[in-house]
Each structure stands twice: as structure tokens, then as C-alpha cells.
Amino acid sequence: MSESDYKCPLCGFTFDPTGLACHSSCPMSKGCNLVCCPNCGYQIPDENRMGLSGALKRALEARKAKREETSA
């Protein structure tokens, strides 16, 4: 599993969102910050496209991982 892979919180399916096309019938299809699971259709926020909130979440996760490494 690479860093760009997503794991669907609903069905547990792991997938790479690169190249997934949005549904053209969706009015938000351009500039949407959601990734749809190709297995079940569940929509997951794409943290890489979410600006400040995504950057903050990634920074907090990196800090948590660093703390876990030093305590192990």
C-alpha cells in the first residue's frame, strides 16, 4: 500500500484514487474534493486537495507518527 492509496472506511477496499473519474452527472464534478470508492461508491474527502484543513491533518498525523517512533 502506497501513501497515495486510500482505504474505504465503509467497505475496507484499498484503492489508488489516481485516475478515478468523477461522475459527470454530479453538479460538483469540477473542483470537487471527494474521492468515490470504486467498490461501494462511498465518498471520502481527498485531503490532498483540501487546502489548509488537509495540510493541518497531515501535519498532525506526521507529528503523531514521529512521537510513536521515538517512544518505541
Secondary structure as GFF3:
##gff-version 3
##sequence-region A 1 72
A	DSSP	beta_strand	6	7	.	.	.	ID=ss1
A	DSSP	beta_strand	14	15	.	.	.	ID=ss2
A	DSSP	beta_strand	34	36	.	.	.	ID=ss3
A	DSSP	beta_strand	43	45	.	.	.	ID=ss4
A	DSSP	three_ten_helix	47	49	.	.	.	ID=ss5
A	DSSP	alpha_helix	51	71	.	.	.	ID=ss6
###
